[in-house]
Amino acid sequence: MYTRFLSAVAFAALSITAASAGDRPAGKVTIVFDRALPNVPGKSMKGVLVEYEPDGASPAHTHPDSAFIYATVLDGAIRSSVNGSPEKIYKAGENFYEEPGSHHGVSANASDTEPARLLAVFVVDTDEKELTTPIGE
């Protein structure tokens, strides 16, 4: 069951990135960690690796209302805007967070020549099935 759940979440995340902004290459999303928090009943920590090709992007999206997200850029640079804030470029080693219920309007590779990767760590309700929902669906 655990493997089936992870497969379903990964498939849903990959399906969402297939409809990238405009004709930009979609990001590749991989669940790399999923663990219930033993000291916080009903909550889990999920690590999601997002990889963008040069000029890659994800569509505008939201996350579950229960999700607090802390993201760190591992390689390259990521262009991001959350809740209508001005776009900001985060370079390798820099991080940002998303409060529960946030709207992630821009998530994109800031480079059209180099790849970029980020690790997003979710603290979310354990029974949450969908980690990302495109805005407008």
Buried (B, 14 or more C-beta within 10 A) or exposed (E): EEEEEEEEBBEBBBEBBEEBBEEBBBBBBEBEEBEEEEEEEEBBBBBBBBBBBBBBBBBBBBBBEBBBBEBBBBBBBBBBBBEEEEEBEBEBEBEBEBEEEBBBBBBBBBBEEBBBBBBBBBBBBBEBEEBBEBEEE
